Amino acid sequence: MPWSQTVEVPANGTTTTVIVPPLLPAPPESVAKTAGTPGAEGGASSVAVPQRTNSASDQGSSWNGKKTAAVILGGVGVAAGVFSVVKIVDYRDRWTAPTAFVTPLAESR
C-alpha cells in the first residue's frame, strides 16, 4: 500500500513539516503492472528491462560533440567579453585624454 498523508496549510503562511516514514521497496509485480500497457488479453503486459552490462564502450570517455561545441562557444564568449572591456577602456582613454590639457574658456579670462 502506498504511503500518503493529508496536510492542511494555514492561510498565514507558516511552515508545515511532514515527516515521511522509511518506505519499503515495492514488489516487482506492482512495478510491472504500473509500467505495462494493456495487452491483447486486456491485462497488463510485463515490460522486460534489459540487464546493463559494463562493456569497454560504456566505460569510455564521456566527452562528446555537444561538450566540444559548448567549450568553443564559451571560449568565444569570454574572448568577446575581454575584447569589449579593452575597447571600452581604449574609448574612455581617448575621450578623457584631450580634456586634461584644455582649459575652460571661463577660467582663461
C-alpha positions, -999 to +999 in steps of 0.1 A: +000+000+000+015+034-010+022+060+017+001+091+018-007+119+043-032+148+041-018+182+051-037+214+057-016+245+050-026+275+072-035+308+054-010+328+074+020+312+055+036+294+084+058+264+077+042+229+079+065+199+084+056+165+071+077+135+083+079+107+058+085+073+073+110+049+058+095+033+027+097-003+018+107-014-017+078-021-040+073-057-050+084-064-086+050-074-099+035-040-089+062-023-110+054-045-140+017-037-137+021+000-135+047+001-163+029-022-186+004-014-213-028-032-219-021-063-240-043-083-264-059-102-235-069-070-218-045-074-189-013-056-181+017-069-201+050-071-184+079-049-195+112-066-199+141-044-187+175-055-202+203-060-178+230-034-181+265-047-187+296-027-183+314-032-216+345-014-228+325+010-248+304+020-218+335+028-197+350+051-224+352+089-224+320+108-217+332+137-239+310+143-270+303+168-297+279+188-276+306+194-249+331+204-276+306+229-290+299+243-255+336+248-248+342+265-281+312+288-277+322+295-241+357+305-253+342+328-279+320+344-253+349+350-229+370+364-258+342+388-268+339+400-232+376+407-230+376+424-264+347+446-252+364+456-220+396+465-239+376+486-264+357+504-236+390+513-218+405+525-251+374+546-258+375+561-223+412+569-226+406+587-260+376+606-246+393+618-214+428+625-227+422+657-247+402+673-219+431+671-195+451+697-214+423+720-224+414+749-201+378+760-200+371+794-215+356+808-183+389+803-164+412+817-191+398+853-188 
